[in-house]
Amino acid sequence: MAGDQNAAARSAAVQKALSVVNLGVQAAAAYKRPDLASRLGMAKKRLLDPSFHVFVVGEFKQGKSSLVNALLNAPVCPVDDDIATSAPTAVRYDEEPKAAVLFRPPEADNASASPAPGGDADERPEPIREDIPIEKVAEFVTEAANPVNERRVQSVEVAIPRKLLADGLVIVDTPGVGGLGSAHSAATIGALPLADAVMFVSDASQEFTAPELEFLQTARRMCPNVVCVLTKVDFYPSWRKIRDLNLEHLKARGINAPLMCVSSALRIHALRNNDRDLNQESGFPALVGYLQSEIATNAETLTVRTAASDVLSVTSQLQSQFENERQALNNPEDAKAVVENLTQLQAKANRLRGSASKWQQGLSDGVMDLQTDLDHDLRGRLRQVMKQADEAIDASDPAETWDDFQAWLYRRVAEDIVHNYTFLHARGDELALRVAEYFGEDGGDLTVHLEMLNPTDVVASIDANTEIQAEKMGLGTQGLAAMRGSYGGMLMFGMLGNMAGLALANPATIVIGLFMGRKALRDEKERQLQMRRNQAKQAHRKYTDEVSFVVGKDSRDTMRRIQRQLRDFFSARAEELHRSTQESLAAAQQAAKSDQATRQQRLRDVKAELERIASLRKRAVELAPELVAADTAGRKASAKTSASSASGRTG
């Protein structure tokens, strides 16, 4: 019921797609094809809930939560000078305001823990969901109310009735990372591939910093749409200068992202007083327009195209069934050839259903090859990280650079993990295309949507404790080291001088003692520096080893999930193909046995059904004109089937 109500708010394109899919469902039901109706039911579900996520990211105290509140005209995110957001808050549409908190289960902290008896080792622990009053959101998402995340909050979901969210937009307010090179930033980077867009927030107090620009470059690689938002322009008179400097920085770094300047305070005041001019001055109408015209439209287009592709695939199977029957009805002498051809097609469909079919073997081989390549990719990336880390440590003193090194290590490893998962997703899509080739012409319109889990969960599950005891020698320690060296030098050379008749302490031994003390101090510093470097290397290698262990296990689990998804998808398609050829064969056999009057009556019915299917197919192509090629291919395939029947008759 809620989905149907939400559908009323969908755009014209989605509404049109829904009507086409509903017609397809009715056609599949009328032709007694529940398998095809179920397939279109999934397409309808995607149309009713075409969620697209916009992540709001940025440094600590840049006005992210205020931006979200002003954008939605609702106090969904707690805002105050002494409040810091500590957990992601996802805001979506619902007719009734409500909220829920997702807690991280205890077993999620131990990535190597064995699954519970009878459990699935391939599944990550599900978060514990608990509904909460919407006014208590601040108790779970702020650092003051939940210090060091002692409540194990994974995220908070808020739903409110706002027109901006009605089309499926989900705004995710992320915690302030307090330095974009931090471990917290690593988790944010891990989630970026799941975002349809990223709003990078920075206030007008200063131009983009180097960490911000680095983060922007990473975000641009991970997410197709990035928009920069300059906040608090009402508070800083020189915001235009900051804007121009930021635009220069973006251009210099090759970051293709628009920069919008907004004032949350002006926006809230304008909405309260219904002041359109002030609202325009706040800059928010331009930001809302960008979200609706660029982000929402792109996400919507992809959803509509997928639905159109599913409808085309269904109509191809229905059309093939009636085309063969029409061929047999039109020319009774061709009926035998049509039946023979369909018998061969049914045998092929039966082979596709078998457990030893070629597509199943190809899938199994492809998964094994992909697992090897995936493991090699991860190991190669981590080896490169370790090499660069060793070089950086050898060129510096960990006592001075360890904080920056840790930030770099967490960030770089998080990026490599995400790249590894991106590699997995791309190769998984390639594998799906290769498996579809085993279906021949019937696999031309098979599109698989692989469900990938959030790499953030993997990043968060890695023990990021790489602390070391890296302190330089204090003045007292340096003095003692120098004194030991000086005393040893004076004693040794003094005794030699004493044997020569000189005093134990003379100017020569004192000078020698000073030089020996200086050398001893230098050697001790070098020894301790080398100890700090060795300690640092052990720490980062321990961390990368943990990353290899955790990510390697998760990637193998993910590969098994992908294999199951592909297996289930193509098994369902093989069953659909078998059902279609079976129905076509039965209809052709019936046509061969019918008398002239019965054939003529049935022929009129078949032509009418083909016209209905053609009309449905035409409407599906109108949803996504780029699918005309697929439509043409489907028609050629149908024509080829008819030609094969004719050639069989001639032979």
TAQUI-V560244 format. One record per residue. RES is the residue in one small letter. PHI is phi as a letter, one per 30 degrees, with the letter a starting at -180 (NA if undefined). PSI is psi in radians with two decimals (NA if undefined). OMEGA is omega in whole degrees, 0 to 359 (* if undefined). Layout:
((RES PHI PSI OMEGA) (RES PHI PSI OMEGA))
//
This chain:
((m NA -0.76 180) (a d -0.65 180) (g d -0.71 178) (d d -0.62 179) (q d -0.73 179) (n d -0.54 181) (a d -0.46 180) (a d -0.43 181) (a c -0.03 183) (r d 2.84 180) (s d 2.99 181) (a d -0.65 181) (a d -0.75 180) (v d -0.69 178) (q d -0.73 179) (k d -0.72 178) (a d -0.69 178) (l d -0.71 180) (s d -0.68 179) (v d -0.77 179) (v d -0.70 178) (n d -0.69 175) (l d -0.69 178) (g d -0.70 178) (v d -0.75 179) (q d -0.71 180) (a d -0.76 180) (a d -0.69 179) (a d -0.71 180) (a d -0.60 180) (y c 0.20 177) (k h 0.87 177) (r b 1.32 181) (p d -0.45 179) (d d -0.75 179) (l d -0.64 178) (a d -0.68 178) (s d -0.68 179) (r d -0.77 179) (l d -0.45 176) (g d -0.64 177) (m d -0.65 177) (a d -0.69 178) (k d -0.69 180) (k d -0.71 178) (r d -0.64 179) (l d -0.64 181) (l d -0.39 180) (d b 1.16 180) (p d 1.11 184) (s d 2.44 172) (f b 2.32 191) (h c 2.31 175) (v c 2.01 180) (f d 2.26 175) (v c 1.95 186) (v b 2.86 178) (g l 3.11 179) (e d 2.95 178) (f d 2.39 175) (k i 0.78 177) (q c 0.00 178) (g j 0.45 181) (k d -0.86 182) (s d -0.69 177) (s d -0.65 178) (l d -0.80 180) (v d -0.78 180) (n d -0.75 180) (a d -0.63 180) (l d -0.68 184) (l c -0.11 184) (n h 0.83 180) (a a 2.39 181) (p d 1.09 184) (v d -0.47 182) (c c 2.25 180) (p d 2.38 183) (v b 2.26 174) (d a 2.85 182) (d d -0.58 183) (d c 0.33 180) (i c 2.31 176) (a b 2.26 179) (t d 2.32 184) (s c -0.14 181) (a b 2.54 178) (p d 2.47 179) (t b 1.99 180) (a c 2.18 182) (v c 2.12 181) (r b -3.09 184) (y c 2.47 167) (d a 2.64 182) (e d -0.44 179) (e c 2.26 179) (p d 2.34 178) (k a 2.92 182) (a b 2.73 177) (a a 2.60 178) (v c 2.43 178) (l c 2.08 180) (f c 2.49 176) (r d 2.17 181) (p d 2.63 182) (p e -0.65 183) (e d -0.26 180) (a d -0.35 181) (d d -0.36 182) (n c 1.65 185) (a d -0.44 183) (s c 0.09 183) (a d 2.55 179) (s d 2.57 179) (p d 2.74 178) (a d 2.68 178) (p e 2.24 180) (g i -0.06 181) (g d 2.96 180) (d c 2.05 182) (a d -0.27 183) (d d -0.13 184) (e c 2.38 174) (r d 2.65 179) (p e 2.32 179) (e d 2.45 177) (p d 2.69 179) (i d 2.09 185) (r c 2.37 179) (e b 2.15 177) (d d 2.43 180) (i b 2.73 173) (p d 2.45 185) (i d -0.47 180) (e d -0.15 180) (k c 0.25 180) (v e -0.69 183) (a d -0.44 181) (e d -0.24 183) (f c -0.30 186) (v c 0.05 180) (t c 2.61 181) (e d -0.63 182) (a d -0.71 181) (a d -0.35 182) (n b 1.18 184) (p d 2.37 178) (v h 0.44 179) (n h 0.83 181) (e d -0.33 178) (r d -0.04 178) (r i 0.73 179) (v d 2.20 178) (q c -0.76 177) (s a 2.93 178) (v b 2.40 178) (e c 2.28 179) (v b 2.38 178) (a b 2.26 180) (i b 2.71 178) (p d 1.66 178) (r b 2.37 183) (k d -0.64 181) (l d -0.52 183) (l c -0.18 188) (a d -0.45 181) (d d 0.15 178) (g j 0.00 180) (l d 2.29 175) (v b 2.06 180) (i c 2.22 182) (v c 1.95 177) (d d 2.00 183) (t c 2.73 179) (p d 2.59 172) (g d 2.26 189) (v d -0.15 177) (g h 0.70 185) (g k 1.93 188) (l d -0.02 174) (g c 0.15 186) (s d 3.03 177) (a d -0.58 178) (h d -0.66 177) (s d -0.58 179) (a d -0.73 178) (a d -0.66 178) (t d -0.75 178) (i e -0.69 180) (g d -0.50 182) (a d -0.20 186) (l e -0.68 179) (p d -0.36 178) (l d -0.20 183) (a d 2.44 172) (d d -0.38 177) (a a 2.74 179) (v b 2.22 171) (m c 1.93 180) (f c 2.09 188) (v c 2.28 175) (s b 2.38 183) (d d 2.99 187) (a d 0.25 180) (s d -0.49 180) (q a 2.87 179) (e d 2.96 179) (f e 2.37 175) (t d 2.93 179) (a e -0.80 177) (p d -0.62 179) (e d -0.74 180) (l d -0.67 177) (e d -0.73 178) (f d -0.71 179) (l d -0.72 178) (q d -0.75 178) (t d -0.80 181) (a d -0.68 181) (r d -0.58 178) (r d -0.57 186) (m d -0.47 188) (c b 2.43 184) (p d -0.43 185) (n b 2.11 178) (v b 2.28 175) (v b 2.31 178) (c c 2.38 181) (v b 2.10 177) (l c 1.98 185) (t c 2.97 175) (k i 0.64 180) (v d -0.33 177) (d d -0.30 185) (f c -0.42 183) (y c 1.94 183) (p d -0.49 184) (s c 0.46 185) (w d -0.50 180) (r d -0.66 177) (k d -0.74 178) (i d -0.71 178) (r e -0.81 181) (d d -0.69 178) (l d -0.71 180) (n d -0.68 177) (l d -0.67 177) (e d -0.70 179) (h d -0.75 180) (l d -0.73 180) (k d -0.73 180) (a d -0.61 180) (r d -0.06 181) (g i 0.52 180) (i c 1.90 182) (n d 1.54 181) (a b 2.35 177) (p d 2.67 178) (l b 2.10 181) (m c 2.44 183) (c c 2.23 185) (v b 2.82 173) (s b 1.94 180) (s d -0.65 181) (a d -0.78 178) (l d -0.70 180) (r d -0.86 182) (i d -0.75 179) (h d -0.70 181) (a d -0.70 180) (l d -0.63 179) (r d -0.60 184) (n c 0.10 180) (n h 0.78 182) (d c 1.78 183) (r d -0.70 181) (d d -0.75 179) (l d -0.62 177) (n d -0.69 178) (q d -0.68 180) (e d -0.46 181) (s d -0.33 179) (g i -0.09 184) (f d -0.60 178) (p e -0.67 178) (a d -0.70 179) (l d -0.76 178) (v d -0.73 178) (g d -0.68 178) (y d -0.78 180) (l d -0.68 183) (q d -0.71 186) (s d -0.61 184) (e c -1.00 187) (i d -0.96 184) (a d -0.72 182) (t d -0.74 180) (n d -0.79 179) (a d -0.69 181) (e d -0.71 180) (t e -0.74 179) (l d -0.73 180) (t d -0.75 180) (v d -0.70 180) (r d -0.72 179) (t d -0.73 179) (a d -0.73 179) (a d -0.69 178) (s d -0.71 178) (d d -0.72 179) (v d -0.73 178) (l d -0.71 179) (s d -0.73 179) (v d -0.78 181) (t d -0.55 178) (s d -0.74 181) (q d -0.72 179) (l d -0.71 181) (q d -0.73 180) (s d -0.71 180) (q e -0.84 183) (f d -0.52 178) (e d -0.75 179) (n d -0.69 178) (e d -0.70 179) (r d -0.68 179) (q e -0.75 180) (a d -0.61 181) (l d -0.65 181) (n d -0.74 184) (n b 1.66 181) (p e -0.56 180) (e d -0.34 178) (d d -0.16 187) (a e -0.73 181) (k d -0.75 180) (a d -0.67 179) (v d -0.77 180) (v d -0.74 180) (e d -0.76 180) (n d -0.74 180) (l d -0.54 176) (t d -0.71 177) (q d -0.72 179) (l d -0.63 179) (q d -0.64 177) (a d -0.68 177) (k d -0.73 179) (a d -0.63 178) (n d -0.65 178) (r d -0.64 178) (l d -0.47 180) (r d -0.35 185) (g d 2.67 180) (s d -0.34 180) (a c 0.36 181) (s d 2.77 183) (k d -0.61 181) (w d -0.59 177) (q d -0.71 177) (q d -0.73 178) (g d -0.67 177) (l d -0.79 180) (s d -0.79 179) (d d -0.71 180) (g d -0.67 179) (v d -0.72 179) (m d -0.76 178) (d d -0.73 181) (l d -0.68 179) (q d -0.71 178) (t d -0.81 180) (d d -0.66 180) (l d -0.76 179) (d d -0.71 179) (h d -0.70 179) (d d -0.80 180) (l d -0.81 180) (r d -0.70 179) (g d -0.72 179) (r d -0.78 182) (l d -0.59 176) (r d -0.68 178) (q d -0.67 177) (v d -0.81 181) (m d -0.68 179) (k d -0.84 179) (q d -0.62 179) (a d -0.77 178) (d d -0.73 180) (e d -0.70 180) (a d -0.70 180) (i d -0.72 180) (d d -0.41 182) (a c 0.12 183) (s b 3.09 176) (d c 2.00 181) (p e -0.47 178) (a d -0.45 181) (e c -0.53 190) (t c 0.07 189) (w d -0.68 180) (d d -0.81 178) (d d -0.65 180) (f d -0.76 177) (q e -0.81 180) (a e -0.79 179) (w d -0.75 183) (l d -0.85 181) (y d -0.77 182) (r d -0.80 183) (r d -0.74 179) (v d -0.71 178) (a d -0.74 178) (e d -0.74 181) (d d -0.66 177) (i d -0.80 180) (v d -0.72 177) (h d -0.65 179) (n d -0.72 178) (y d -0.60 176) (t d -0.72 176) (f e -0.76 179) (l d -0.77 181) (h d -0.76 181) (a d -0.79 180) (r d -0.55 175) (g d -0.70 177) (d d -0.71 178) (e d -0.72 179) (l d -0.70 179) (a d -0.70 179) (l d -0.69 180) (r d -0.69 179) (v d -0.66 180) (a d -0.48 180) (e d -0.47 179) (y d -0.31 179) (f d -0.01 179) (g i -2.43 181) (e d -0.47 181) (d d -0.23 179) (g c 0.07 183) (g d -0.50 183) (d c 0.30 179) (l d 2.07 179) (t b 2.13 182) (v c 2.34 177) (h c 1.74 183) (l d 2.33 178) (e c 2.00 181) (m c 2.46 177) (l d 2.86 183) (n d 2.07 178) (p d -0.30 179) (t e -0.64 180) (d d -0.62 178) (v d -0.77 179) (v e -0.75 183) (a d -0.44 183) (s d -0.13 181) (i d 2.33 178) (d d 1.90 185) (a c 0.34 181) (n d 1.71 179) (t c 0.55 180) (e d 2.50 177) (i b 2.78 175) (q c 1.51 185) (a c 1.58 180) (e b 2.48 178) (k d 2.83 178) (m d 2.34 175) (g d 3.02 181) (l d -0.69 180) (g d -0.78 180) (t d -0.70 178) (q d -0.70 179) (g d -0.75 179) (l d -0.73 179) (a d -0.73 179) (a d -0.69 179) (m d -0.70 179) (r d -0.74 178) (g d -0.74 181) (s d -0.76 182) (y d -0.77 179) (g d -0.72 179) (g d -0.77 179) (m d -0.72 182) (l d -0.78 183) (m d -0.91 182) (f d -0.45 176) (g d -0.70 178) (m d -0.67 176) (l d -0.70 178) (g d -0.62 179) (n d -0.64 177) (m d -0.44 179) (a c 0.07 177) (g j 0.19 179) (l c 2.85 177) (a d 2.67 181) (l d -0.72 178) (a c 1.87 178) (n b 2.91 183) (p e -0.65 182) (a d -0.80 181) (t d -0.56 178) (i d -0.78 179) (v d -0.78 179) (i d -0.70 179) (g d -0.68 178) (l d -0.76 179) (f d -0.72 179) (m d -0.67 177) (g d -0.72 179) (r d -0.75 179) (k d -0.72 179) (a d -0.70 178) (l d -0.75 179) (r d -0.74 179) (d d -0.69 180) (e d -0.71 177) (k d -0.75 180) (e d -0.69 179) (r d -0.78 180) (q d -0.61 176) (l d -0.75 179) (q d -0.63 176) (m d -0.74 179) (r d -0.70 179) (r d -0.76 178) (n d -0.70 178) (q d -0.72 179) (a d -0.72 179) (k d -0.72 177) (q d -0.68 181) (a d -0.82 183) (h d -0.54 177) (r d -0.63 175) (k d -0.69 180) (y d -0.84 180) (t d -0.56 176) (d d -0.71 177) (e d -0.69 177) (v d -0.81 180) (s d -0.70 181) (f d -0.88 184) (v d -0.87 183) (v d -0.65 178) (g d -0.78 178) (k d -0.78 182) (d d -0.64 179) (s d -0.65 177) (r d -0.71 177) (d d -0.72 180) (t d -0.67 178) (m d -0.70 178) (r d -0.65 177) (r d -0.74 179) (i d -0.73 179) (q d -0.73 180) (r d -0.69 178) (q d -0.83 181) (l d -0.71 179) (r d -0.82 181) (d d -0.71 182) (f d -0.90 184) (f d -0.48 173) (s d -0.73 178) (a d -0.70 179) (r d -0.63 177) (a d -0.68 177) (e d -0.70 177) (e d -0.78 181) (l d -0.72 178) (h d -0.74 180) (r d -0.71 181) (s d -0.82 180) (t d -0.60 178) (q d -0.79 178) (e d -0.73 180) (s d -0.75 181) (l d -0.75 179) (a d -0.72 180) (a d -0.72 180) (a d -0.71 178) (q d -0.70 178) (q d -0.69 179) (a d -0.65 181) (a d -0.48 182) (k c -0.19 187) (s d 2.70 175) (d d 3.11 187) (q d -0.80 183) (a d -0.74 180) (t d -0.70 179) (r d -0.75 181) (q d -0.73 178) (q d -0.79 180) (r d -0.59 180) (l d -0.72 177) (r d -0.71 179) (d d -0.72 181) (v d -0.74 179) (k d -0.68 179) (a d -0.71 179) (e d -0.70 179) (l d -0.64 177) (e d -0.70 177) (r d -0.75 180) (i d -0.71 178) (a d -0.67 178) (s d -0.74 178) (l d -0.71 179) (r d -0.72 179) (k d -0.72 179) (r d -0.58 178) (a d -0.71 179) (v d -0.62 179) (e d -0.47 178) (l d -0.65 182) (a b 1.56 183) (p e -0.44 180) (e d -0.21 179) (l d 0.15 179) (v e -0.63 179) (a d -0.72 178) (a d -0.65 178) (d d -0.76 179) (t d -0.71 179) (a d -0.69 179) (g d -0.70 179) (r d -0.69 179) (k d -0.67 179) (a d -0.73 179) (s d -0.75 179) (a d -0.64 180) (k d -0.65 178) (t d -0.77 179) (s d -0.71 180) (a d -0.65 179) (s d -0.67 179) (s d -0.73 181) (a d -0.75 180) (s d -0.60 177) (g d -0.69 179) (r d -0.73 182) (t d -0.71 180) (g d NA *))
//
